[in-house]
Amino acid sequence: QVQLVESGGGLVQAGGSLRLSCVGTGSTFSNYFMGWFRQAPGKEREFVRYISNSGGDTYYPDSVKGRFSISRDNAKNTVYLQMNSLKPEDTALYYCAAGSPRTGVIVTITRGYDYWGQGTQVTVSS
């Protein structure tokens, strides 16, 4: 098992930047692919970015293309989400998640992940 703790959220003006961090403990971090999701009030949890366990592959939806980037440092058991050009519609609770590589797994949906952090709030003011 792996325990995940996110940090780095906060209040920022539109156009600003934030970097979220997620530290994993309890298991070999590099064994897991990682994802970031977000959930706004009254909405379903939404996929934001994915990175493979080696860091070689990433996926992202059009809503964050060119603005959000993901990276990981397996030596520090940490995955990052760099968010630039933030918009009010990016306001949400942001979660990191870890999943075990396996045949047929879909990394852009919540069911593809086995472990979740508690979330960190990002609020973007207009």
N, C-alpha and C positions, 0 to 999 in steps of 0.2 A: 504494500500500500504506500501511497504518497500523500502527504499533507501539503496543502497549498495555501499560501498567504499572500494576498495582493496588497499593494501600497501605491501611493503616488497620486491618488485622486484628489480632487479639490474643485474650487470655483475659479473659473477663468473667463475672460472676455472673449467674445467671438473674434476669430482670427489668431488667437493665442495657441500655445502649445502645452502639452503635458506629456510626461513619460511615466507610464505605469510599470511596476515591477511585480513579479510573482516568484516567490521563493518556494522551492519544493524540498521537503524533508521526509525521511523515513524509508526511502527506497532509492534505487539507482536512477537518478533524474534522466540520464541520457537514454534510458530504455523506453521513454515515452515521447510520443508526439504531443505537441502543446497547441492549445487554441485559446483565443480570446472571444468572448461573447459579451453581449450587453442586453440589458432589459430596462426599458422605460416603463413608467407606471401605466398599467392597463394594456400592455403589449406583451407579445411573446418574446422569449429570449432569442436574440438575433446573432448569427455568426458574424464575426468581425475579421479575424485573421487566424491562419494556421501556419505552423512550422513543423517540419519533420523532426524526428529525434536527432538527426545529424545536422539539421539546419539547412539542408540542401534544397528543400522544396517549400514553397509557400503558396497559399491561396488567399484570395480576398474578394469580397463583393464590390460591385461598382460604386456603392455608396461611400467607400473609404479609399478608393483607388487614387493614388497620387498624394494622399494625405496621411495615411496610417502605415507604419512599417513595423514589422516584428523581427525580433532577433533573440538569440539565446546564447548563454554562456554556461556550458555544461560544467565547467570547472567551479562555477559559483552556484550551480543548481538554480539558475535564474533565467526567466524569460521576460522580455521587455515588449512593451507596446508604445512606440513613439507616435504621438498624435499631433499633427500640425494642422494649421488652418481650421481650427475647430469651429463648428457651427452650433447654434442652439439645439438643432435636432440631434446632435451627438450626446445630449444630456441623457444619462442613464446610469444604472449600476453596472459596472464592468466586472466580469468574472474571468478568471483563467481556469483552464481545465486541462487534464492530462489523460491521454488514452494510450492503450497498448496496441502497437501495430499488429494487424491481423487481416487476413483475406476478406475482402468485401466491405471493410469498414468505410463509412462515409464521414469524412472529417468536417463537413460543413453543417452537421446537425448535432444537437445535444446528445442524442443516443450514441454517438460515436465515441463518447468520452466516459471514462470510468471514475474520475475524481475531480472535485470542484473546490475552488476556494470560496470564501464567504462574500467576496465582492468588495469593490471600492467605488465610491460615488464620484461621478464626474458631472459637474454642472457648468454649462456654458451660457453666459448671459449675453443678451443682444445689445 
